[in-house]
């Protein structure tokens, strides 16, 4: 059985050091204090109609509490700027006994096209690599061309998985199994 290494709890960068915190963005593992901001983020996805193509769990207080308070071995994170969530990402399936996690990413619709989704995917790949994974999978609606193009540009390959659903897989290189 693999042991998980505590990893990637936080990552931050600044666009320009002289502008202080106004340009600071940060990716952090979700904790209890993130519940309300995450609910606001998920509500925005619903308002923009994005919840049809991104629904890893219910968008309720109860489901968000599980994600933030007791994720088990699954990993949930958010990209923040000024205490607001702009992107939400996860690697899940470990809690259900799967060795290969499923990746999920959503970006605030007003921030599409700015590289945040790509950044979150690379960050989650690093988390998976540090946990000893050699592959991640994802599921995407075949009509979601924008997401599919992003995943393909990163290196995902796709196969059909049910009606209008594609399963993507990405092989992680230089993986070290942690004993």
N, C-alpha and C positions, 0 to 999 in steps of 0.2 A: 504494500500500500504506500502511495506517495504521501509525503508530508508536505504541507504548504508552508512556504516561507512568508513571513509578514513582509509585505513589499508594497512599494508604490502608493504610500498613503497620501503623498502630496507631490505636486510638481507645479512650479510657477515660473513665469517669465515676465519680463517687462519689455514693452515695445521700445520705449526710450527712457533711460534712467532719470533724465531731468524732469520728466512729467509726473513723477511720484506715482501714487496709487491710481490715478485716473485711467491709466492704460494697463494696469496689472491684470493679468488673467491667471487663473489658478485651477488646476484639476485636483480634486480631493476625493478620497473615499467617503461615501455618504455616512453620516452619523445622525444621531437624534435631532440635532439642531437644524438639519436640512429638510425636515418633513414639510414645513409650510412652504419654503421656496420650491421644493419639488412638486408639491400639489399645484402651485401657481404655474409652474412650467408645464405640467401635464394638462392643465386647463387651457393654456394657450394652444397646445397642440390640438386639442378638441375644437377650439374656436376656429382654427385655421383648416380644419378638416384633415389634419395629419394623423389623427388617432386611428383612422381606417387602415393605414399601412404600418403603424407602429403601436402594437398592443401587447407588450410582453407580460403585463399583469393588469389587473383592474386599476383604474385611476381613482381609488378611494383612499380615505384616511387609513383604513385598516391595512390595505396592501402596501401603502407607502411606509407605514410603521414597521412592517416586516422587513422591507428593503433597508430601511435606515437603522433599525434597532437590533435586528437579529438575522443578518444575511447568511449566517452559517459559513460555508466555504465559498458560496457564490460571491461575486465582487461587483459592487455598484459604485459609480463615481459620477461626478458632475464637473463641468467647466463653469467657473464662476467669474464674474466681473462685478465689482461693487455690490456684493451680497445678492446678486441675481444670477440664476442659472440660465446659461445660454445653450448648453448641450448636456445630454444625459447618456451615460454608457454603462454597459454591463457585460460580464462574462458569467453565464449561469448554466446550471445543469449538474454541477458538482454535488449539490445537495441531494439530487435525485439519483446519484450513483454513476453518472456518466463521466468518463475520463476526458472526453473532448468537450470543452465548453462551447456554448452558443453565444455569439457576440451580438449585441444589439446597441444601436446608436440612434439618437434623435437630436436634431439641432433646431433651435427656435427658428421658425420660418422666416423671420425678418433678418436672420443671419446666414441664410443659405448662400453658398457660393463664396464664402470667405475663408475656406480651409479648415473650419472648426471640426467638421465631420471627419475629415482626413486625419487631423491631429488626434482626435479621440480614438480613432481606429488604431493608429500607430501606438498610442499610449496603452490601449488594451492589449495589443499584441505583445508589448513589453511586459505587461503584468502576466500574461499567459506564459511567456517565455520564462520569466522568473519563477513561475510555479511548476516548471518542468513540462509544459505542454509542447507537443510537436505539431499540433494542428488546432485550428478553431473552425467552427462552422457558423453559418447564419442562414436565415430564411428571409426571402424578399419576394414581394408580390411581383409577378412578371410584368405588370403594367407600370411599375415604378422604375422607369428608364433611368432617371437621374441617379438613383441610388445604385442601380446595377452598374452603370458606367463608372461610378466612383469605385465600387468594389473591384471591378475588372481592372481598373487602372492601377490598383494596389497589388493585384496578383491573384484575386479570387477566381476560381473556376466554378462553373455552375452546371447543375443537372436538374431535370424536372423532379418535383416532389409534390405530387398531388395536383389538383386543378388550380391553375394560375399561380402556383407557388414554386419558386426555385430554391434549391439548396446550394449555398455557396460554401466552398472550403478553401482554406488558406493554410499552406504548409509553413510552419515557423522554422527558420534555420537556426543553427548554432544553439540548439536546445540542450540544456544540462538537466538531467533528472536529479532531483534533490531527495536524498535518502534520509 
